[in-house]
Amino acid sequence: MFLDRVKPLDAILATAEKKSLHRSLGALQLTLFGIGCIIGTGIFVLTSAGAQKAGPGLMLAFVIAGAVCIVAALCYAEIAAMIPVAGSAYTYSYATMGEFLAWTVGWALVLEYAIAASAVSVGWSGYFSGTILNEFLGVQLPAWLSAGPLALGGAAGGFINLPALIIALLVTWLLMIGTTESARVNAVLVAIKITALTVFIALTLTSAYFDPDKFNPFLPAGLFGGFGSGVGAVGAAATIFFAYVGFDAVSTAAEETRNPQRNVPIGLVGSLLICTIFYILVAAGAVGTIGGQPIMGPNGIPFPAGSEELARQCALPQYAGQLVCSNEALAHVLREIGFSGIGNMLGIAAFLALPSVILILLFGQTRIFFVMARDGLLPETLSAVHPKWKTPYKVTLLTGIVVAVAAAFLPVGALADIANAGTLYAFLMVAVAVMLLRRRDPQRKRPFRVPGLMIVGPLTIAGCLFLFLNLPLEAMIVLPVWTLVGAVVYFSYSRRNSHLGRGVVEVVDDVAGHETMLPIDDRR
């Protein structure tokens, strides 16, 4: 029976019980922390792709994606507060649904984080090429060095996105040698991002170029484009779900929160609502000033974002200045309405802030890979720690190369869709895990309990499944194919090498760094 191995929750919690974190965070601090984690890549990078799918309906898409995030975040918060250890949804699934399903979640998260890091690298490249090189230095990179091949949705004459490749490899190198983010630097970057968006909203909504007629038609591709189409407001919501990923960092802070039953939902829902309002206003400013109608194909349906057909259209003079064709959407809007200097400053803000997002995504991916290797599900050599740098350098290097290659040849819209497929699956499994634990272990201490779980849990599952089915068909197919590859790896290698399968449970002391291998029959 391949669902027979469930890692004992007591063994997992032994890690958490060895450390005592001071409960100091209040609702306001959690909310501000959440805003800083959420606002970033999606809004700076995916505005163009979202507009191509939904037109002005992009505003509604942010509402739909935000609503799914809120119910998913509440489920995430309960289990993160209950099992505050490394591994995220992979660890939660291991304790509830068994090793194989936990493997599929971890395998999906590896894909999600890696592809998301590639997407951010491509987004950074757009701001670097457009703002730093072109606007400030007067350097125009040739198409073959600044975009992927046209056949993959890049640009005419494109071959490789060299800046995206370089930034991904640079961040990988920093992670390998052990460079960490400074809390102060991160706080400054958060302030830069929020200030940049606030200035953008103020300038566009008060601009003489702002015209309500540009919102008509509001839903040029309809509300619902059909399952697998990836268009319409719901299809755009499935893509820009990427813009909200980051709330899980708030969920995992539940362990350090005063009165988590009150403050965690305030922090989660508050930060998501505030970010949704930010996103709607940014979309309104962009569409209301330069328009946001998609470029339609001959069948009256928008060309797919990140497709060869759209790239060909954007190369035509009549479309070159449109929102849906820009690689640096927000800076482009400000330049078009006469604020070139401020647009360049916004481009610099994205240029400075996005590498830290790449670092966080790569860090998260390599740590899940590391935990899976430490559990014996992947070759343990991958969990080797460098004697000098004290980092899992092998898995970091392997991941970084894959991320860099994907960033070099694929467009940002396609990458975001693939990343969302893995994210939605992981969040769905978290909701299942929360409901299973409530039924199996109702007496277990829960610092935060989801109110109305029997409603919130199924809503999370339905919402994640609904958005998944509204991704483009190509992105939907990637997840089952990737899962099938993972199943082959699991049954050919992981199942027989698993520590749990061999009757051994690993308990890690996060404070002292000691590891204890306990025979399964000796656990208490």
Buried (B, 14 or more C-beta within 10 A) or exposed (E): EEEEBBBBBBBBBBBBEBEEEEBEBBBEBBBBBBBBBBBBBBBBBBBBBBBBBBBBBBBBBBBBBBBBBBBBBBBBBBBBBBBBBBBBBBBBBBBBBBBBBBBBBBBBBBBBBBBBBBBBBBBBBBBBBBBBBBBEEEEEBEBBBBBBBBEBBBBEBBBBBBBBBBBBBBBBEBBBEEEEEEEEEBEEBBEBBBEBBEBBBEBBBEBEBBEEEBBEEBBBBBBBBBBBBBBBBBBBBBBBBBBBBBBBBBBBBBBBBBBBBEBBBBBBBBBBEBBBBBBBBBBBBBBBBBBBBBBBBEEEBBBBBBBBEBBBBBBEEEBEBBBBBBBBBBBBBBBBBEBEEBBBBBBBBBBBBBBBBBBBBBBBBBBBBBBBBBBBBBBEEBBBEBEEBEBBBBBBBBBBEBBBBBBBBBBBBBBBBBBBBBBBBBBBBBBBBBBBBBEEBEEEEBBBBBEEBEEBBBBBBBBBEBBBBBBBEBBBBBBEEBBEEBBEBBEEBBBEBBBBBEEEBBBBEEEEEEEEEBEBEEEE
